[in-house]
């Protein structure tokens, strides 16, 4: 997969996650889906940590963008 494809997929994932509004979920729905949500969040954390560690292993820093 090309670098451009990877970046497009990462941007799409960020966009999709940005659309998640768990505060709008009914309480029953949240309770019903908490196991699936927890699994997804733990997996997401692991993948993001791995990618960040790979970047840092190459001697680069991951910095939060400064707002314009």
N, C-alpha and C positions, 0 to 999 in steps of 0.2 A: 504494500500500500504506500502510495506516495506521501510525502510530507504534507502537501496541500490537502490530500484526502483526510489525513489524520487530523489536521487542524480544523477542517470543516466538520468532522465528526465530533471533535471536542467542543467546538462552538455550538453545535446542535444540541449536545448533551447539556451544556450550561444553559442554553435557552429553554430546553425542556424542563430542567430542574427549577429554573426560575419561575416557571408557570405553576409549580406545586405550591398549594396553599392549604396546608394541613389544618390551619386554624378555621377554615371554612367547612371542614368535614364535620358531619354530625358525630356526636359523641359515640353513638353505637357503632358507626362505621369505623371510627378510629380504633375503638376497642377490638372490633372484629379483625382489623387489618394490622394491628400493632406488631404481630409476629413477622408478617411479610415486610412491613416497613422497616423493622429493626434489622432483618436480614439484609435488605437492600442497602441500608445506611452503613452497616458494618462492612459489606462488600465494597461499597463505594469508597469508604475511608481507606480500606486496604489498598485499593487500586491507586487512589490519589497519592497515598504515602509512598507506594512503590515508584510511581512516576517521579515524584518530587525527589526521592532518594537517588534515583538514577541521574537526575539533573545535577544534584549536589555532588554526586560521585565524580562528575566531570569537571568539578571545580567552579561551577556557576552558582549564582544565588537566585533564589526565587523571591522576588520583591513585589509587594503590593503596588499597583499603579497609583501614581499621584494624580488626584483629580485635577482637571484643567481649570 
